[in-house]
């Protein structure tokens, strides 16, 4: 009988181990998240939804991404390819670059735009968004 | 009876809100036509509800002035709420239209 702890102590112990368990899982989850950059990638999903569906010119941004999937292009080529004004293209490129969807070379003149690796990881999200679009 | 200054200001803000919501609704309706996603449908519903809300507010300001005439505190509260809504819609317009 002496080795059995009084009921209230046993309860405290159970709570303690519960809490440790929860904390342990939380810590593990946090490591996992930072380890896989999932905060970054959630940011990319949100950026795509925002840039493409919630803002003016979203359809053109989707067409820019489609065009850059074929090959890297500069703003002039994109303007010709999509039949959109050069200034409009430059504006969209700034927005896409700010959200890390595209990146550009270092040239001052006719610099080429590429899709980023981070975007490529989230191509499925892009495909979901443009699924219903006439392309 | 002339409309109180506070209620006039609130009515002006409601008018500006309507003027901001019309292009927002236009952008989102067009984007919904393109993408047909639930998120954009939600944005369209949101803008529509806000548009109707501001139109109804304008109707109250002009037709039901007896609601507000008695108490300057009510008029202040109405103006503050309208002003906060203006800030919210203006911010959303900036991020949507740029």
gemmi code that builds the backbone of each chain (N, CA, C; Angstrom):
import gemmi

chains = {
    "A": [
        ("UNK", (0.827, -1.190, 0.000), (0.000, 0.000, 0.000), (0.868, 1.250, 0.000)),
        ("UNK", (2.007, 1.193, 0.691), (2.838, 2.391, 0.843), (3.388, 2.869, -0.504)),
        ("UNK", (3.570, 1.941, -1.470), (4.178, 2.352, -2.741), (3.186, 3.044, -3.690)),
        ("UNK", (1.881, 2.891, -3.411), (0.898, 3.553, -4.293), (0.756, 5.012, -3.888)),
        ("UNK", (0.975, 5.940, -4.774), (0.849, 7.347, -4.402), (-0.593, 7.706, -4.118)),
        ("UNK", (-0.826, 8.686, -3.237), (-2.194, 9.130, -2.992), (-2.823, 9.595, -4.313)),
        ("UNK", (-4.144, 9.441, -4.431), (-4.801, 9.749, -5.712), (-4.471, 11.141, -6.262)),
        ("UNK", (-4.429, 12.131, -5.393), (-4.232, 13.484, -5.956), (-2.831, 13.646, -6.565)),
        ("UNK", (-1.832, 12.961, -5.951), (-0.485, 13.004, -6.517), (-0.440, 12.334, -7.887)),
        ("UNK", (-1.143, 11.189, -7.968), (-1.174, 10.454, -9.230), (-1.764, 11.334, -10.329)),
        ("UNK", (-2.788, 12.101, -9.973), (-3.432, 12.980, -10.942), (-2.441, 14.031, -11.435)),
        ("UNK", (-1.708, 14.617, -10.484), (-0.717, 15.632, -10.858), (0.298, 15.043, -11.831)),
        ("UNK", (0.738, 13.803, -11.506), (1.721, 13.171, -12.395), (1.181, 12.987, -13.796)),
        ("UNK", (-0.073, 12.539, -13.862), (-0.659, 12.315, -15.181), (-0.685, 13.628, -15.957)),
        ("UNK", (-1.088, 14.688, -15.289), (-1.121, 15.989, -15.979), (0.251, 16.394, -16.463)),
        ("UNK", (1.242, 16.195, -15.564), (2.607, 16.565, -15.936), (3.040, 15.883, -17.228)),
        ("UNK", (2.783, 14.586, -17.280), (3.281, 13.860, -18.448), (2.478, 14.268, -19.685)),
        ("UNK", (1.180, 14.553, -19.483), (0.379, 15.042, -20.619), (0.996, 16.299, -21.199)),
        ("UNK", (1.301, 17.204, -20.259), (1.805, 18.504, -20.724), (3.139, 18.324, -21.456)),
        ("UNK", (3.978, 17.454, -20.868), (5.260, 17.217, -21.543), (5.027, 16.682, -22.948)),
        ("UNK", (4.035, 15.767, -23.017), (3.757, 15.170, -24.320), (3.346, 16.236, -25.335)),
        ("UNK", (2.442, 17.087, -24.912), (1.960, 18.127, -25.826), (3.097, 19.060, -26.227)),
        ("UNK", (3.863, 19.483, -25.200), (4.988, 20.384, -25.497), (5.964, 19.742, -26.470)),
        ("UNK", (6.221, 18.452, -26.221), (7.152, 17.740, -27.082), (6.681, 17.754, -28.527)),
        ("UNK", (5.410, 17.462, -28.709), (4.876, 17.462, -30.079), (4.957, 18.855, -30.689)),
        ("UNK", (4.612, 19.869, -29.871), (4.630, 21.234, -30.393), (6.031, 21.605, -30.853)),
        ("UNK", (7.025, 21.236, -30.010), (8.402, 21.576, -30.355), (8.799, 20.877, -31.650)),
        ("UNK", (8.386, 19.600, -31.757), (8.723, 18.829, -32.945), (8.122, 19.477, -34.195)),
        ("UNK", (6.848, 19.886, -34.043), (6.154, 20.478, -35.179), (6.871, 21.764, -35.609)),
        ("UNK", (7.299, 22.531, -34.600), (7.954, 23.795, -34.929), (9.251, 23.549, -35.702)),
        ("UNK", (10.034, 22.588, -35.206), (11.279, 22.267, -35.899), (10.973, 21.848, -37.324)),
        ("UNK", (9.945, 21.016, -37.461), (9.575, 20.517, -38.778), (9.228, 21.678, -39.694)),
        ("UNK", (8.440, 22.617, -39.150), (7.992, 23.727, -39.994), (9.155, 24.602, -40.439)),
        ("UNK", (10.009, 24.994, -39.475), (11.116, 25.857, -39.878), (12.064, 25.078, -40.778)),
        ("UNK", (12.200, 23.763, -40.465), (13.108, 22.950, -41.252), (12.701, 22.874, -42.715)),
        ("UNK", (11.398, 22.845, -42.990), (10.974, 22.690, -44.374), (10.529, 23.999, -44.986)),
        ("UNK", (10.749, 25.118, -44.271), (10.381, 26.413, -44.814), (8.898, 26.519, -45.109)),
        ("UNK", (8.063, 25.811, -44.349), (6.658, 25.780, -44.743), (6.005, 27.136, -44.544)),
        ("UNK", (6.619, 27.968, -43.695), (6.068, 29.314, -43.568), (6.248, 30.070, -44.881)),
        ("UNK", (7.437, 29.927, -45.456), (7.715, 30.518, -46.748), (6.734, 30.068, -47.791)),
        ("UNK", (6.498, 28.762, -47.808), (5.709, 28.225, -48.898), (4.244, 28.576, -48.734)),
        ("UNK", (3.788, 28.645, -47.485), (2.426, 29.149, -47.282), (2.345, 30.565, -47.815)),
        ("UNK", (3.411, 31.328, -47.599), (3.448, 32.686, -48.128), (3.314, 32.680, -49.642)),
        ("UNK", (3.972, 31.749, -50.299), (3.891, 31.666, -51.759), (2.469, 31.346, -52.209)),
        ("UNK", (1.812, 30.403, -51.515), (0.429, 30.097, -51.906), (-0.454, 31.317, -51.791)),
        ("UNK", (-0.320, 32.019, -50.665), (-1.141, 33.226, -50.469), (-0.819, 34.268, -51.519)),
        ("UNK", (0.479, 34.425, -51.808), (0.879, 35.431, -52.798), (0.240, 35.120, -54.146)),
        ("UNK", (0.224, 33.837, -54.523), (-0.354, 33.475, -55.817), (-1.851, 33.761, -55.850)),
        ("UNK", (-2.534, 33.378, -54.759), (-3.983, 33.661, -54.726), (-4.234, 35.157, -54.817)),
        ("UNK", (-3.436, 35.915, -54.075), (-3.614, 37.369, -54.066), (-3.304, 37.967, -55.433)),
        ("UNK", (-2.112, 37.651, -55.966), (-1.668, 38.283, -57.204), (-2.556, 37.928, -58.390)),
        ("UNK", (-3.066, 36.694, -58.393), (-3.799, 36.238, -59.575), (-5.297, 36.489, -59.471)),
        ("UNK", (-5.891, 36.214, -58.312), (-7.355, 36.252, -58.292), (-7.928, 37.488, -57.612)),
        ("UNK", (-7.195, 38.113, -56.690), (-7.808, 39.185, -55.900), (-7.513, 40.569, -56.458)),
        ("UNK", (-6.584, 40.697, -57.379), (-6.186, 42.030, -57.829), (-6.504, 42.259, -59.302)),
        ("UNK", (-6.511, 43.542, -59.653), (-6.714, 43.914, -61.050), (-5.547, 43.375, -61.862)),
        ("UNK", (-5.826, 42.878, -63.046), (-4.740, 42.382, -63.886), (-4.285, 40.973, -63.553)),
        ("UNK", (-5.057, 40.274, -62.728), (-4.678, 38.920, -62.332), (-4.575, 37.970, -63.517)),
        ("UNK", (-5.499, 38.107, -64.469), (-5.482, 37.214, -65.628), (-4.198, 37.404, -66.424)),
        ("UNK", (-3.773, 38.669, -66.592), (-2.520, 38.917, -67.313), (-1.324, 38.348, -66.572)),
        ("UNK", (-1.363, 38.404, -65.242), (-0.246, 37.838, -64.478), (-0.171, 36.337, -64.694)),
        ("UNK", (-1.332, 35.684, -64.763), (-1.343, 34.241, -65.020), (-0.771, 33.960, -66.413)),
        ("UNK", (-1.112, 34.818, -67.387), (-0.605, 34.614, -68.750), (0.906, 34.853, -68.798)),
        ("UNK", (1.402, 35.811, -68.000), (2.850, 36.039, -67.924), (3.548, 34.784, -67.398)),
        ("UNK", (2.985, 34.198, -66.331), (3.591, 32.987, -65.758), (3.586, 31.857, -66.790)),
        ("UNK", (2.467, 31.734, -67.535), (2.408, 30.715, -68.595), (3.508, 30.937, -69.631)),
        ("UNK", (3.670, 32.201, -70.040), (4.664, 32.503, -71.073), (6.076, 32.192, -70.573)),
        ("UNK", (6.352, 32.539, -69.300), (7.695, 32.302, -68.752), (7.945, 30.827, -68.497)),
        ("UNK", (6.878, 30.038, -68.444), (7.045, 28.589, -68.314), (7.673, 28.017, -69.586)),
        ("UNK", (7.299, 28.600, -70.729), (7.853, 28.151, -72.020), (9.347, 28.452, -72.080)),
        ("UNK", (9.690, 29.717, -71.788), (11.105, 30.111, -71.784), (11.212, 31.475, -71.102)),
        ("UNK", (12.400, 31.810, -70.559), (12.588, 33.140, -69.991), (12.445, 34.201, -71.082)),
        ("UNK", (11.848, 35.349, -70.728), (11.681, 36.420, -71.710), (11.955, 37.748, -71.025)),
        ("UNK", (12.229, 38.782, -71.847), (12.311, 40.118, -71.286), (10.954, 40.818, -71.412)),
        ("UNK", (10.847, 42.004, -70.824), (9.548, 42.679, -70.760), (8.994, 42.973, -72.150)),
        ("UNK", (9.888, 43.332, -73.090), (9.437, 43.619, -74.456), (8.831, 42.400, -75.134)),
        ("UNK", (9.525, 41.273, -74.977), (9.015, 40.039, -75.588), (7.668, 39.658, -74.983)),
        ("UNK", (7.560, 39.822, -73.649), (6.292, 39.503, -72.985), (5.175, 40.407, -73.508)),
        ("UNK", (5.494, 41.703, -73.669), (4.489, 42.648, -74.166), (4.001, 42.232, -75.550)),
        ("UNK", (4.955, 41.834, -76.426), (4.575, 41.381, -77.776), (3.773, 40.094, -77.719)),
        ("UNK", (4.298, 39.141, -76.958), (3.694, 37.806, -76.870), (2.246, 37.881, -76.373)),
        ("UNK", (2.019, 38.724, -75.371), (0.694, 38.759, -74.737), (-0.163, 39.913, -75.248)),
        ("UNK", (0.429, 40.741, -76.133), (-0.299, 41.890, -76.664), (-0.804, 42.800, -75.538)),
        ("UNK", (0.110, 43.083, -74.617), (-0.174, 43.966, -73.484), (0.881, 45.065, -73.512)),
        ("UNK", (0.531, 46.271, -73.080), (1.481, 47.388, -73.114), (2.734, 47.118, -72.292)),
        ("UNK", (3.847, 47.704, -72.749), (5.131, 47.500, -72.082), (5.078, 47.964, -70.626)),
        ("UNK", (4.460, 49.119, -70.393), (4.404, 49.661, -69.025), (3.593, 48.753, -68.103)),
        ("UNK", (2.512, 48.217, -68.646), (1.683, 47.286, -67.861), (2.497, 46.064, -67.485)),
        ("UNK", (3.247, 45.545, -68.473), (4.091, 44.373, -68.208), (5.097, 44.696, -67.103)),
        ("UNK", (5.759, 45.868, -67.218), (6.745, 46.234, -66.203), (6.116, 46.292, -64.811)),
        ("UNK", (4.898, 46.848, -64.747), (4.193, 46.918, -63.464), (3.936, 45.512, -62.908)),
        ("UNK", (3.439, 44.621, -63.761), (3.172, 43.247, -63.305), (4.471, 42.564, -62.871)),
        ("UNK", (5.558, 42.805, -63.615), (6.824, 42.158, -63.270), (7.312, 42.627, -61.894)),
        ("UNK", (7.109, 43.912, -61.612), (7.487, 44.420, -60.287), (6.721, 43.690, -59.190)),
        ("UNK", (5.418, 43.537, -59.398), (4.594, 42.861, -58.402), (5.014, 41.400, -58.244)),
        ("UNK", (5.242, 40.740, -59.385), (5.602, 39.318, -59.338), (6.983, 39.144, -58.697)),
        ("UNK", (7.882, 40.082, -58.967), (9.231, 40.010, -58.411), (9.178, 40.251, -56.896)),
        ("UNK", (8.351, 41.227, -56.497), (8.225, 41.556, -55.073), (7.747, 40.337, -54.276)),
        ("UNK", (6.917, 39.508, -54.895), (6.397, 38.330, -54.199), (7.192, 37.061, -54.535)),
        ("UNK", (8.370, 37.246, -55.141), (9.290, 36.139, -55.373), (8.725, 35.069, -56.308)),
        ("UNK", (7.859, 35.487, -57.227), (7.355, 34.541, -58.224), (8.314, 34.505, -59.415)),
        ("UNK", (8.852, 35.673, -59.782), (9.842, 35.727, -60.855), (11.105, 36.400, -60.320)),
        ("UNK", (12.206, 36.167, -61.034), (13.448, 36.887, -60.735), (14.052, 37.276, -62.071)),
        ("UNK", (14.904, 38.306, -62.051), (15.452, 38.770, -63.324), (16.961, 38.717, -63.290)),
        ("UNK", (17.534, 38.701, -64.486), (18.990, 38.745, -64.603), (19.511, 40.121, -64.215)),
        ("UNK", (20.844, 40.281, -64.250), (21.456, 41.528, -63.783), (21.543, 42.594, -64.859)),
        ("UNK", (21.260, 42.226, -66.123), (21.424, 43.195, -67.205), (20.602, 44.451, -66.951)),
        ("UNK", (21.109, 45.594, -67.423), (20.336, 46.827, -67.327), (19.309, 46.885, -68.458)),
        ("UNK", (19.696, 46.306, -69.585), (18.875, 46.438, -70.781), (18.294, 45.081, -71.156)),
        ("UNK", (17.009, 45.046, -71.450), (16.343, 43.824, -71.899), (16.623, 42.640, -70.984)),
        ("UNK", (16.544, 42.870, -69.675), (16.847, 41.764, -68.768), (15.759, 40.695, -68.822)),
        ("UNK", (16.221, 39.462, -68.728), (15.315, 38.324, -68.837), (14.667, 38.035, -67.481)),
        ("UNK", (13.424, 37.657, -67.531), (12.714, 37.228, -66.321), (12.588, 35.706, -66.313)),
        ("UNK", (12.828, 35.126, -65.140), (12.706, 33.672, -64.936), (11.694, 33.413, -63.824)),
        ("UNK", (11.056, 32.249, -63.865), (10.255, 31.832, -62.707), (11.208, 31.340, -61.625)),
        ("UNK", (10.896, 31.627, -60.363), (11.795, 31.210, -59.285), (11.604, 29.729, -58.947)),
        ("UNK", (12.610, 29.145, -58.294), (12.477, 27.759, -57.817), (11.336, 27.655, -56.823)),
        ("UNK", (11.190, 28.681, -56.009), (10.112, 28.666, -55.013), (8.757, 28.601, -55.700)),
        ("UNK", (8.604, 29.333, -56.809), (7.336, 29.238, -57.527), (7.151, 27.822, -58.047)),
        ("UNK", (8.225, 27.246, -58.622), (8.111, 25.916, -59.213), (7.627, 24.875, -58.213)),
        ("UNK", (8.038, 25.040, -56.924), (7.550, 24.110, -55.894), (6.041, 24.235, -55.719)),
        ("UNK", (5.505, 25.380, -56.096), (4.073, 25.618, -55.886), (3.283, 25.701, -57.171)),
        ("UNK", (3.792, 25.041, -58.183), (3.102, 25.029, -59.469), (1.719, 24.397, -59.339)),
        ("UNK", (1.562, 23.423, -58.443), (0.241, 22.800, -58.253), (-0.791, 23.829, -57.829)),
        ("UNK", (-0.383, 24.710, -56.922), (-1.293, 25.774, -56.486), (-1.675, 26.647, -57.672)),
        ("UNK", (-0.663, 26.993, -58.481), (-0.923, 27.800, -59.670), (-1.922, 27.087, -60.587)),
        ("UNK", (-1.698, 25.795, -60.793), (-2.598, 25.044, -61.672), (-4.024, 25.000, -61.113)),
        ("UNK", (-4.137, 24.875, -59.777), (-5.472, 24.901, -59.159), (-6.175, 26.217, -59.446)),
        ("UNK", (-5.413, 27.308, -59.327), (-6.020, 28.633, -59.477), (-6.475, 28.858, -60.920)),
        ("UNK", (-5.633, 28.425, -61.878), (-5.958, 28.733, -63.276), (-6.745, 27.606, -63.964)),
        ("UNK", (-7.162, 26.617, -63.163), (-7.850, 25.458, -63.727), (-9.032, 25.851, -64.623)),
        ("UNK", (-9.819, 26.831, -64.157), (-11.054, 27.190, -64.865), (-10.827, 28.266, -65.921)),
        ("UNK", (-9.557, 28.693, -66.043), (-9.279, 29.819, -66.932), (-9.123, 29.338, -68.367)),
        ("UNK", (-9.618, 30.159, -69.338), (-9.340, 29.887, -70.751), (-7.916, 30.288, -71.028)),
        ("UNK", (-7.095, 29.332, -71.465), (-5.705, 29.719, -71.692), (-5.310, 29.516, -73.137)),
    ],
    "B": [
        ("UNK", (-36.119, 70.289, -42.097), (-34.944, 70.569, -41.253), (-33.650, 70.193, -41.991)),
        ("UNK", (-32.674, 71.074, -41.907), (-31.413, 70.797, -42.600), (-30.705, 69.624, -41.937)),
        ("UNK", (-29.928, 68.916, -42.740), (-29.192, 67.783, -42.215), (-28.052, 68.276, -41.316)),
        ("UNK", (-27.820, 67.618, -40.177), (-26.720, 68.008, -39.292), (-25.373, 67.842, -39.991)),
        ("UNK", (-24.382, 68.606, -39.527), (-23.050, 68.543, -40.152), (-22.454, 67.137, -40.061)),
        ("UNK", (-22.609, 66.516, -38.873), (-22.014, 65.191, -38.668), (-22.632, 64.166, -39.601)),
        ("UNK", (-23.968, 64.246, -39.720), (-24.642, 63.275, -40.589), (-24.317, 63.561, -42.053)),
        ("UNK", (-24.152, 64.843, -42.395), (-23.731, 65.169, -43.771), (-22.363, 64.541, -44.058)),
        ("UNK", (-21.430, 64.678, -43.090), (-20.100, 64.090, -43.267), (-20.202, 62.575, -43.416)),
        ("UNK", (-21.050, 61.954, -42.599), (-21.224, 60.499, -42.682), (-21.782, 60.113, -44.052)),
        ("UNK", (-22.717, 60.939, -44.558), (-23.312, 60.642, -45.864), (-22.261, 60.764, -46.969)),
        ("UNK", (-21.387, 61.772, -46.867), (-20.318, 61.927, -47.860), (-19.412, 60.694, -47.853)),
        ("UNK", (-19.048, 60.232, -46.633), (-18.183, 59.050, -46.535), (-18.863, 57.819, -47.130)),
        ("UNK", (-20.171, 57.679, -46.854), (-20.895, 56.531, -47.424), (-20.881, 56.621, -48.946)),
        ("UNK", (-21.011, 57.856, -49.476), (-20.956, 58.046, -50.927), (-19.593, 57.650, -51.490)),
        ("UNK", (-18.518, 58.066, -50.788), (-17.166, 57.705, -51.242), (-16.982, 56.186, -51.180)),
        ("UNK", (-17.489, 55.570, -50.111), (-17.400, 54.111, -49.995), (-18.048, 53.435, -51.204)),
        ("UNK", (-19.225, 53.945, -51.602), (-19.904, 53.374, -52.778), (-19.023, 53.535, -54.011)),
        ("UNK", (-18.419, 54.722, -54.160), (-17.578, 54.981, -55.339), (-16.330, 54.095, -55.348)),
        ("UNK", (-15.811, 53.739, -54.159), (-14.663, 52.836, -54.101), (-15.079, 51.390, -54.354)),
        ("UNK", (-16.268, 51.025, -53.867), (-16.695, 49.623, -53.956), (-17.062, 49.229, -55.382)),
        ("UNK", (-17.514, 50.196, -56.195), (-17.916, 49.849, -57.560), (-16.728, 49.306, -58.374)),
        ("UNK", (-15.571, 50.005, -58.408), (-14.434, 49.399, -59.131), (-13.932, 48.096, -58.502)),
        ("UNK", (-13.966, 48.006, -57.164), (-13.549, 46.750, -56.519), (-14.430, 45.603, -56.999)),
        ("UNK", (-15.734, 45.863, -56.984), (-16.678, 44.835, -57.426), (-16.397, 44.475, -58.885)),
        ("UNK", (-16.092, 45.506, -59.695), (-15.780, 45.273, -61.111), (-14.580, 44.348, -61.279)),
        ("UNK", (-13.498, 44.628, -60.525), (-12.284, 43.805, -60.612), (-12.615, 42.362, -60.233)),
        ("UNK", (-13.341, 42.199, -59.129), (-13.569, 40.847, -58.625), (-14.561, 40.066, -59.477)),
        ("UNK", (-15.567, 40.771, -60.040), (-16.500, 40.081, -60.932), (-15.739, 39.591, -62.168)),
        ("UNK", (-14.864, 40.464, -62.706), (-14.079, 40.064, -63.877), (-13.153, 38.898, -63.519)),
        ("UNK", (-12.492, 38.980, -62.368), (-11.612, 37.881, -61.959), (-12.414, 36.604, -61.709)),
        ("UNK", (-13.634, 36.751, -61.193), (-14.444, 35.544, -60.991), (-14.779, 34.911, -62.336)),
        ("UNK", (-15.086, 35.760, -63.326), (-15.386, 35.238, -64.662), (-14.176, 34.476, -65.205)),
        ("UNK", (-12.969, 34.926, -64.869), (-11.754, 34.273, -65.374), (-11.420, 33.001, -64.602)),
        ("UNK", (-11.434, 33.108, -63.263), (-10.866, 32.011, -62.458), (-11.901, 31.092, -61.816)),
        ("UNK", (-13.107, 31.620, -61.561), (-14.184, 30.802, -60.960), (-13.740, 30.096, -59.688)),
        ("UNK", (-13.004, 30.778, -58.828), (-12.602, 30.147, -57.575), (-13.444, 30.679, -56.425)),
        ("UNK", (-13.523, 29.859, -55.385), (-14.342, 30.211, -54.224), (-13.888, 31.498, -53.565)),
        ("UNK", (-12.573, 31.715, -53.534), (-12.061, 32.932, -52.896), (-12.640, 34.177, -53.577)),
        ("UNK", (-12.626, 34.189, -54.903), (-13.099, 35.380, -55.611), (-14.610, 35.513, -55.466)),
        ("UNK", (-15.324, 34.374, -55.435), (-16.768, 34.435, -55.200), (-17.027, 35.116, -53.856)),
        ("UNK", (-16.213, 34.785, -52.853), (-16.349, 35.408, -51.539), (-16.091, 36.907, -51.603)),
        ("UNK", (-15.077, 37.305, -52.374), (-14.766, 38.732, -52.500), (-15.921, 39.470, -53.182)),
        ("UNK", (-16.521, 38.829, -54.191), (-17.661, 39.439, -54.883), (-18.825, 39.612, -53.902)),
        ("UNK", (-19.112, 38.562, -53.133), (-20.217, 38.641, -52.163), (-19.949, 39.724, -51.122)),
        ("UNK", (-18.696, 39.791, -50.684), (-18.309, 40.810, -49.699), (-18.537, 42.213, -50.243)),
        ("UNK", (-18.048, 42.476, -51.457), (-18.176, 43.818, -52.034), (-19.642, 44.169, -52.265)),
        ("UNK", (-20.431, 43.169, -52.714), (-21.858, 43.416, -52.943), (-22.551, 43.799, -51.642)),
        ("UNK", (-22.281, 43.026, -50.581), (-22.936, 43.296, -49.297), (-22.543, 44.680, -48.778)),
        ("UNK", (-21.257, 45.031, -48.919), (-20.813, 46.348, -48.458), (-21.449, 47.461, -49.280)),
        ("UNK", (-21.615, 47.211, -50.573), (-22.242, 48.201, -51.451), (-23.688, 48.435, -51.018)),
        ("UNK", (-24.411, 47.346, -50.801), (-25.806, 47.476, -50.372), (-25.868, 48.169, -49.015)),
        ("UNK", (-24.954, 47.797, -48.121), (-24.955, 48.392, -46.782), (-24.781, 49.900, -46.864)),
        ("UNK", (-23.852, 50.358, -47.704), (-23.626, 51.800, -47.812), (-24.795, 52.503, -48.501)),
        ("UNK", (-25.412, 51.838, -49.466), (-26.578, 52.429, -50.125), (-27.728, 52.581, -49.128)),
        ("UNK", (-27.925, 51.544, -48.308), (-28.989, 51.617, -47.296), (-28.678, 52.725, -46.287)),
        ("UNK", (-27.402, 52.856, -45.915), (-27.012, 53.917, -44.979), (-27.343, 55.283, -45.574)),
        ("UNK", (-27.022, 55.465, -46.862), (-27.337, 56.739, -47.527), (-28.835, 57.005, -47.484)),
        ("UNK", (-29.611, 55.959, -47.745), (-31.073, 56.103, -47.702), (-31.515, 56.561, -46.316)),
        ("UNK", (-30.960, 55.952, -45.277), (-31.315, 56.353, -43.909), (-30.919, 57.800, -43.644)),
        ("UNK", (-29.710, 58.180, -44.084), (-29.245, 59.546, -43.801), (-30.177, 60.579, -44.416)),
        ("UNK", (-30.673, 60.295, -45.616), (-31.491, 61.292, -46.304), (-32.962, 61.211, -45.952)),
        ("UNK", (-33.469, 59.994, -45.712), (-34.924, 59.848, -45.568), (-35.383, 59.688, -44.139)),
        ("UNK", (-34.492, 59.308, -43.260), (-34.928, 58.999, -41.890), (-34.142, 59.868, -40.913)),
        ("UNK", (-34.107, 61.155, -41.202), (-33.269, 62.014, -40.370), (-33.732, 62.081, -38.928)),
        ("UNK", (-35.005, 61.803, -38.713), (-35.503, 61.825, -37.329), (-34.796, 60.780, -36.466)),
        ("UNK", (-34.253, 59.723, -37.119), (-33.454, 58.731, -36.381), (-32.308, 59.389, -35.632)),
        ("UNK", (-31.677, 60.364, -36.302), (-30.416, 60.894, -35.807), (-30.549, 62.269, -35.175)),
        ("UNK", (-31.671, 62.971, -35.457), (-31.784, 64.395, -35.142), (-31.627, 64.673, -33.658)),
        ("UNK", (-32.177, 63.792, -32.820), (-32.261, 64.105, -31.399), (-30.926, 64.161, -30.663)),
        ("UNK", (-29.992, 63.288, -31.024), (-28.861, 63.050, -30.136), (-27.529, 63.197, -30.878)),
        ("UNK", (-26.736, 64.221, -30.533), (-25.441, 64.401, -31.212), (-24.493, 63.226, -30.992)),
        ("UNK", (-24.636, 62.503, -29.862), (-23.756, 61.349, -29.642), (-24.015, 60.247, -30.654)),
        ("UNK", (-25.275, 60.050, -30.980), (-25.603, 59.062, -32.003), (-24.965, 59.477, -33.328)),
        ("UNK", (-25.048, 60.771, -33.640), (-24.474, 61.249, -34.903), (-22.961, 61.027, -34.928)),
        ("UNK", (-22.312, 61.298, -33.779), (-20.858, 61.061, -33.706), (-20.518, 59.603, -33.943)),
        ("UNK", (-21.287, 58.727, -33.275), (-21.023, 57.295, -33.403), (-21.200, 56.862, -34.851)),
        ("UNK", (-22.247, 57.361, -35.487), (-22.504, 57.009, -36.883), (-21.341, 57.465, -37.762)),
        ("UNK", (-20.838, 58.668, -37.492), (-19.730, 59.199, -38.291), (-18.453, 58.378, -38.074)),
        ("UNK", (-18.188, 58.018, -36.814), (-16.976, 57.228, -36.533), (-17.037, 55.879, -37.259)),
        ("UNK", (-18.192, 55.207, -37.185), (-18.323, 53.900, -37.839), (-18.132, 54.038, -39.351)),
        ("UNK", (-18.718, 55.074, -39.919), (-18.601, 55.286, -41.372), (-17.144, 55.553, -41.742)),
        ("UNK", (-16.445, 56.354, -40.893), (-15.050, 56.702, -41.177), (-14.163, 55.456, -41.111)),
        ("UNK", (-14.401, 54.584, -40.114), (-13.599, 53.359, -40.009), (-13.822, 52.473, -41.228)),
        ("UNK", (-15.068, 52.408, -41.663), (-15.346, 51.580, -42.828), (-14.653, 52.164, -44.063)),
        ("UNK", (-14.621, 53.489, -44.146), (-13.922, 54.132, -45.259), (-12.436, 53.744, -45.267)),
        ("UNK", (-11.805, 53.777, -44.081), (-10.381, 53.411, -43.991), (-10.181, 51.970, -44.479)),
        ("UNK", (-11.075, 51.069, -44.032), (-10.955, 49.658, -44.420), (-11.079, 49.498, -45.933)),
        ("UNK", (-12.077, 50.135, -46.512), (-12.318, 49.969, -47.949), (-11.221, 50.648, -48.761)),
        ("UNK", (-10.728, 51.792, -48.277), (-9.651, 52.485, -48.994), (-8.397, 51.612, -49.017)),
        ("UNK", (-8.066, 50.984, -47.879), (-6.894, 50.112, -47.830), (-7.028, 48.942, -48.787)),
        ("UNK", (-8.208, 48.340, -48.795), (-8.447, 47.194, -49.679), (-8.371, 47.626, -51.142)),
        ("UNK", (-8.853, 48.827, -51.437), (-8.787, 49.334, -52.812), (-7.341, 49.487, -53.241)),
        ("UNK", (-6.504, 50.013, -52.342), (-5.105, 50.238, -52.693), (-4.425, 48.918, -53.059)),
        ("UNK", (-4.612, 47.898, -52.221), (-3.920, 46.638, -52.509), (-4.528, 45.909, -53.708)),
        ("UNK", (-5.798, 46.163, -53.981), (-6.442, 45.456, -55.089), (-6.145, 46.089, -56.433)),
        ("UNK", (-6.045, 47.420, -56.452), (-5.952, 48.106, -57.747), (-4.519, 48.369, -58.170)),
        ("UNK", (-3.553, 48.140, -57.314), (-2.200, 48.463, -57.750), (-1.577, 47.319, -58.539)),
    ],
}
model = gemmi.Model(1)
for chain_id, residues in chains.items():
    chain = gemmi.Chain(chain_id)
    for i, (resn, *xyz) in enumerate(residues, 1):
        res = gemmi.Residue()
        res.name, res.seqid = resn, gemmi.SeqId(i, " ")
        for name, pos in zip(("N", "CA", "C"), xyz):
            atom = gemmi.Atom()
            atom.name, atom.element = name, gemmi.Element(name[0])
            atom.pos, atom.b_iso = gemmi.Position(*pos), 0.0
            res.add_atom(atom)
        chain.add_residue(res)
    model.add_chain(chain)
structure = gemmi.Structure()
structure.add_model(model)
structure.setup_entities()
